[in-house]
Amino acid sequence: MAGPKKESLTIRYIMAFLLLFIMVFPYLYMVLNSFADWNQVDRKLIPDSFSLRSYEWLLSGGQAAEPRPWIRAFFNSLIVSTGSTALMMVTGIVVAYALAKLQFRGRNFLNNAVLFQMFFPAIILLVPTFLIIQRFGLYDSYWAMILPKALSLWAVFMYTNFFRAIPDTFIEAAKLDGASDWQIIFRIMLPMSKSITIVVFLFLFMERWTELLWDMLVVKSDNMLTLNVLLSQMFGPYGGYPGPMYAASVILTVPIIILFLFFAKKFKEGMQFTLK
């Protein structure tokens, strides 16, 4: 009996290793080619000669031969991504609490509206949102990049499902002690949803960090460029530089990887709930 079980376990390990290799190798290939000599980029599966030329090319401004606001662009991306993510999480938590725990007329309609709206691509609202930003004089500012991303229906959906699983007895006990809805949200509901909050935070931050189209539309000055927009400007006029493109991709993924490694344990716990 031990033989078939051992063979089954071996097959599982082999399959797991193959799946891991399929997922990890594209990123490993990108990293290796970002450090490869330019005459070996995309010509060998694993380069055998490495240099920092691709990163030097990026930081020196590329073919433009002029310094680019790399540090400013990085902090712009950080400010916009952090601000948008914080707003999306706060609004998501508040709206989800109302939909999950408060009784009011039209609650079922709003729940259905959230689900219905999630099926619409965000690009259909691109033009009207841009016109609103222009009308209020927010063009080429941080607010132009942050405010339109202040609400995430996906975050509302995730928090609503999680809050529904929390017994109402906690809320009733808190109200007997004189707690307001705001106190219940941030002192009871939020601490009880740490694991799902990490999942929501990571996905929202990653989505905002990789945003390109909207940021290209609402900023024009160099001081307001995000990292994605800066990179797109560098590779737009001249696209024959695969090494620097790999290097740029690596730079963009570093913050996401750091965040995931930092919150890996809580992320796993939150994902276990979402898969139930």
C-alpha positions in Angstrom: 0.0 0.0 0.0 2.9 2.3 0.7 4.1 2.1 -3.0 1.0 3.6 -4.7 0.8 6.4 -2.0 4.5 7.2 -2.5 4.1 7.3 -6.3 1.0 9.6 -5.9 2.9 11.9 -3.7 5.9 12.0 -6.1 3.5 12.9 -9.0 2.0 15.7 -7.0 5.5 17.1 -6.2 6.5 16.9 -9.8 3.2 18.7 -10.9 3.7 21.3 -8.3 7.3 21.9 -9.4 6.2 22.2 -13.0 3.4 24.7 -12.2 5.8 26.7 -10.1 8.4 26.7 -12.9 5.8 27.8 -15.5 4.8 30.7 -13.2 8.2 31.9 -12.1 10.3 31.4 -15.2 8.9 34.3 -17.2 9.8 36.7 -14.3 13.2 35.1 -13.9 13.7 35.4 -17.7 12.8 39.1 -17.5 15.2 39.7 -14.6 18.1 37.9 -16.3 17.7 39.8 -19.5 17.5 43.1 -17.7 21.1 42.4 -16.5 22.3 40.8 -19.7 24.6 42.4 -22.2 22.6 44.0 -25.0 24.0 41.5 -27.6 22.6 38.6 -25.6 19.1 40.0 -24.8 16.4 37.6 -26.1 19.1 35.6 -28.0 19.9 33.1 -25.2 17.5 31.4 -22.8 19.9 32.1 -20.0 22.5 34.8 -20.8 26.1 34.2 -19.8 27.4 37.8 -19.8 25.9 40.5 -17.6 26.1 44.2 -17.1 24.2 47.2 -15.7 24.0 48.9 -19.1 20.2 48.6 -19.3 19.7 50.3 -16.0 22.3 52.9 -16.8 20.4 53.6 -20.0 17.2 54.1 -18.2 18.5 56.3 -15.4 20.5 58.5 -17.8 17.4 59.3 -19.8 17.7 56.9 -22.7 18.3 58.2 -26.2 17.1 61.6 -25.0 20.5 62.0 -23.4 19.1 64.1 -20.7 18.3 63.4 -17.0 14.7 62.3 -16.4 12.8 62.9 -13.1 13.1 59.3 -11.9 13.0 60.0 -8.2 10.2 62.5 -8.6 8.2 60.0 -10.8 8.7 57.2 -8.3 7.4 59.3 -5.4 4.6 60.5 -7.5 3.6 56.9 -8.2 3.9 56.2 -4.5 1.8 59.2 -3.4 -0.9 58.5 -6.0 -1.0 54.8 -5.4 -1.1 55.1 -1.6 -3.6 57.9 -1.6 -6.0 56.2 -4.0 -5.7 52.9 -2.2 -6.4 54.5 1.2 -9.5 56.2 -0.2 -10.7 53.1 -1.9 -10.3 51.1 1.3 -12.0 53.7 3.5 -15.0 54.1 1.2 -15.1 50.4 0.6 -15.3 49.6 4.3 -17.9 52.3 5.0 -20.2 51.4 2.1 -19.8 47.7 2.8 -20.8 48.1 6.4 -23.9 50.0 5.4 -24.8 47.3 2.8 -24.1 44.4 5.2 -25.3 45.6 8.6 -27.6 48.5 8.3 -31.3 48.3 7.5 -32.6 50.9 5.1 -34.9 51.1 2.1 -33.2 50.3 -1.2 -30.4 48.2 0.4 -31.1 45.2 -1.9 -31.2 47.5 -4.9 -27.8 49.0 -4.0 -26.3 45.5 -3.5 -27.5 44.5 -6.9 -26.3 47.8 -8.4 -22.8 47.1 -7.1 -22.7 43.7 -8.7 -24.2 45.0 -11.9 -21.7 47.9 -12.2 -18.8 45.5 -11.7 -19.5 44.0 -15.1 -19.0 47.4 -16.9 -15.4 48.1 -18.1 -14.0 51.3 -16.4 -12.9 52.7 -19.8 -16.5 53.6 -20.7 -16.4 56.3 -18.0 -13.0 57.6 -19.2 -14.2 60.6 -21.2 -16.9 61.9 -18.8 -14.5 61.6 -15.9 -11.9 63.5 -17.8 -14.3 66.3 -18.6 -15.3 66.5 -15.0 -11.7 66.8 -13.9 -11.1 69.6 -16.4 -14.3 71.4 -15.3 -13.2 71.5 -11.7 -9.7 72.7 -12.6 -7.9 69.6 -11.3 -6.1 68.7 -14.5 -2.3 68.0 -14.0 -2.5 67.5 -10.3 -2.4 64.7 -7.7 -6.2 65.1 -7.2 -6.8 64.3 -10.9 -5.1 61.0 -10.4 -6.4 60.2 -6.9 -10.1 61.3 -6.7 -11.4 59.3 -9.7 -10.1 56.2 -8.1 -11.7 56.9 -4.7 -14.2 54.1 -4.8 -13.6 50.4 -5.7 -16.7 48.3 -6.2 -14.6 45.2 -5.9 -13.5 46.4 -2.4 -17.1 47.1 -1.5 -18.1 43.6 -2.7 -15.2 41.9 -0.8 -15.9 43.7 2.5 -19.7 43.3 2.2 -19.3 39.5 2.0 -16.9 39.5 4.9 -19.0 41.7 7.2 -22.0 39.5 6.6 -20.2 36.6 8.1 -19.6 38.6 11.4 -22.4 37.9 13.9 -24.7 40.8 14.6 -24.2 40.3 18.4 -20.9 42.2 18.3 -22.7 45.2 16.8 -25.6 45.0 19.2 -23.4 44.8 22.2 -21.4 47.8 21.0 -24.5 49.8 20.5 -25.7 49.0 24.0 -22.4 50.5 25.2 -23.2 53.6 23.3 -20.9 53.1 20.3 -21.7 55.0 17.1 -21.6 53.4 13.7 -18.3 55.0 13.0 -16.8 53.6 16.2 -18.2 50.1 15.3 -16.6 50.3 11.9 -13.1 51.3 12.9 -12.9 49.7 16.4 -14.8 46.4 15.8 -15.3 45.6 12.1 -11.9 46.7 10.8 -9.8 44.9 13.5 -11.8 41.7 12.9 -11.1 41.9 9.2 -7.3 42.3 9.1 -6.7 39.3 6.9 -9.2 40.4 4.2 -7.9 44.0 4.5 -4.4 42.8 3.5 -5.8 41.1 0.4 -7.9 44.1 -0.6 -4.9 46.5 0.1 -2.5 44.5 -2.0 -4.8 44.0 -5.0 -5.9 47.7 -5.0 -2.3 49.0 -4.6 -1.1 46.7 -7.4 -4.0 47.8 -9.7 -3.3 51.5 -9.0 0.5 51.1 -9.2 0.3 49.7 -12.7 -2.2 52.3 -14.0 -1.1 54.0 -17.2 -3.9 55.2 -19.4 -5.6 57.5 -16.9 -2.4 59.1 -15.7 -1.3 59.8 -19.3 -4.6 61.7 -19.9 -4.6 63.9 -16.8 -0.9 64.9 -16.4 1.4 66.8 -18.7 4.2 68.4 -16.7 7.4 66.5 -15.9 6.9 67.2 -12.1 3.6 65.3 -12.1 4.6 62.2 -14.2 4.2 58.8 -12.6 6.7 56.0 -13.1 4.5 54.3 -15.7 4.0 57.4 -17.7 7.7 58.3 -17.7 8.6 54.8 -18.9 6.0 55.0 -21.7 7.4 58.3 -22.9 10.9 56.8 -23.0 9.9 53.8 -25.0 7.2 55.4 -27.1 9.4 57.1 -29.8 12.0 54.3 -30.0 11.0 50.8 -29.1 14.1 48.9 -30.1 15.6 48.5 -26.7 14.4 45.2 -25.1 17.1 45.2 -22.4 16.0 48.6 -20.9 12.3 47.5 -21.3 13.1 44.4 -19.2 14.9 46.6 -16.6 11.9 49.0 -16.5 9.6 46.1 -15.9 11.8 44.8 -13.0 11.7 48.3 -11.4 8.0 48.4 -11.6 7.5 45.0 -9.9 9.9 45.6 -7.0 7.4 47.5 -4.7 4.7 44.9 -5.3 7.1 42.1 -4.4 8.3 43.8 -1.3 4.7 44.4 -0.1 3.7 40.8 -0.8 6.7 39.4 1.1 5.9 41.7 4.0 2.2 40.7 4.2 2.5 37.1 2.9 1.1 35.4 6.0 -1.9 37.7 6.3 -2.4 37.5 2.5 -2.7 33.7 2.7 -5.2 33.9 5.5 -7.3 36.4 3.6 -7.2 34.3 0.5 -8.4 31.3 2.4 -11.6 33.2 3.4 -12.2 34.5 -0.2 -12.0 30.9 -1.5 -14.6 29.6 0.9 
